[in-house]
Amino acid sequence: MIKLEHISKVFRDGKRTVEAVKDVSLEIA
């Protein structure tokens, strides 16, 4: 089974990635 801690880590990493992509998009725009 996947541990809840692992899911939380993936979620945080994904959220951070989305924020980074938004920053890059703003710089390009």
ChimeraX attribute file (.defattr): number of C-alpha atoms within 10 A of each C-alpha:
attribute: neighborCount
match mode: 1-to-1
recipient: residues
	/A:1	3
	/A:2	6
	/A:3	7
	/A:4	9
	/A:5	9
	/A:6	10
	/A:7	11
	/A:8	11
	/A:9	11
	/A:10	12
	/A:11	12
	/A:12	12
	/A:13	12
	/A:14	12
	/A:15	12
	/A:16	12
	/A:17	12
	/A:18	12
	/A:19	12
	/A:20	12
	/A:21	12
	/A:22	12
	/A:23	11
	/A:24	11
	/A:25	10
	/A:26	9
	/A:27	8
	/A:28	7
	/A:29	5
